[in-house]
Amino acid sequence: MPDAMSNGLPALLLAQATENDELRQQLATAQGLLLEPAIDAGQLPVRLEAIQHERDAWKQEVERLTV
């Protein structure tokens, strides 16, 4: 019976470790790309509220000037 070392087990382990490292790098890249849009999305409710307040202020100004 051949032993595991002569079966190419070290090469298989090295290939798996290399693939794992490549996948970790791809994941880190994807996370980096998603971080800024996620932050922007989290700020949308605050921005929307500010726009609504500005709209309401303009409406009040128009009503004041047309009366």
N, C-alpha and C positions, 0 to 999 in steps of 0.2 A: 504494500500500500504506500503510495507516494506521500511524503509529508507536506503540510500546508505551505511551507516556504517555497517548495519547488513547484507548487500549483499556480504561482503567480499571485498569491494573496497579498504580498507587499505592494505589488503594482496596482492591484484592485483597490487596496486601502488608500494608496496615494491618489489614484484617480478620483475616488469618492471625496477625499479631503480637498482636492483641487476644485471639484465641482461645487462642493459646499462653500468654499471661499468665494467662488465666482457668484454663486447665488446670493451670498451675504452682501457682496458689493452691489449687485443689481437691486437688492432690497433697499440698501442705504440710498442709492441713487433715486429710486422711486419715492422713498419717504421724503427726500429732500425736495423733489419736484412737487409733492403734494402739500408741503408745509405752508407755503405762502398762500395758495388758494384756500386752505383750511382756515388760516388766520383771517383772510379777507371775508370769507363766508361768516365767520363768527362776528365780524363787525357790521354786517349788513343790517341787522335790526336797529342798531344805534344810528347808522347813516339814514335809514329809512325814516326813523322818528325825527331826525333833524330836518330832513326834506319836508316832511309833513308840517312841522312847525313853521318852516319858512313859507310854505304854501299858504298856511292859515294866516300868517302875518300879511302876505300879499293880498289875500282876499279881504282882510280887514281894511287895508289901505285903500283898495279899490272902492269898498263900500263907503269909506269915509269921504273919498273924493267925489263920489257920484251922488251923494245926498245933498 
